[in-house]
Amino acid sequence: MIYSFDQYQLDTEQLELRRDGELQAVEPQVFSLITLLIENRDHLVSKEDLIAAIWHGRIVSDASISSRISAARTAVGDTGRSQAIIRTMPKRGFRFVADVLQDKASEPVDTGNPQLFVDRFEGRRETFGQELAHGITEDLSAALSRQTGLEIVTQESAAGYLLRGGVRVAGQRCRVSAQLQDVAKNLQIWAENFDVDPADPFELQDACVYRIAMAVRTQFWLYEGEKIRPQEWGRGSSLWPLLLNRRPALADGLGGAPIDHAK
């Protein structure tokens, strides 16, 4: 769905916010917050509803909520002083008050690129593990959506590939796992565990997202490249022959060796 308001267009299918057609940088959680307020613009969204939808019921301080609301206002050209788009109802909640035009997103063009669904990473009952898992999921979707030749879809049923994983915390150690699957073949393409030090949660999250995103991109190149017959290279990307020739080096440098599907 595409929602247009003021000078902005929010596309919930492509996970994009644009101003006069120009793509705007916005954090995944802020994008989700703006979407929630727009989709419920006919009524007030309480603080409890916000926590349930955006933070999945976790304990969140008022300062954190205020910070996210402020970031959402900044993303859509609003301020806490004017509140022309997102209005605060003291002690009650928030409401999206700008006029909105709603259009169905146009049918996506079949580019032939692989389509990936990023499933929510699972965290154990520890609060830290749950928060890290949620953060990795959001940031991975955003990072992978910027990869050329890869399409991120919002429904698992529309995906040819599935990325899922989990977070386990034990004492001062943290293990993040990730698996990439070919849905149609029910085949695991790649899997990796990352043992990391949870001393700095934000640095840890960024590092995990980077390593997983780079590994997934590489595995797509390798796996999809194996499907292309040599006589088809002229009709596809000229990068494929180079990638296939450099397969071992890529696998070693960006996320572990690929699974040998010939076995």
SULQUI-V95526 format. One line per field, one symbol per residue. psi: psi as a letter, one per 40 degrees, with the letter a starting at -180 (. if undefined). burial: + if it has 16 or more other C-alpha atoms within 10 Angstrom, else -. Layout:
psi = ???
burial = ???
This chain:
psi = ihhhibeihhhedefihihfehhihhidddddddddddefeeiihiddddddddefeihhiddddddddddddddefiidddfedhhhhhedaihheihhhhihiihihheeiihhhhihihiaehddddddddddddddddddeehhehhhiehddeidihhiaihhhhbeihhhiihhihddefhhdiiihhhihfdhddddddddddddddddddddddddddehideeddeahedddddddeddddddeffiiihhee.
burial = -++++--++++++++++++------+++++++++++++--+--++----++-------------+--++++++-++-++---+-++++-----+++++-+-------------++++++++++----+++++++++++++++-++----+++++----+++++++++++----++++++++++----++++-+--+-+-----++--+++-++++++++++++-+--------------+--+---+--++--+++++-----
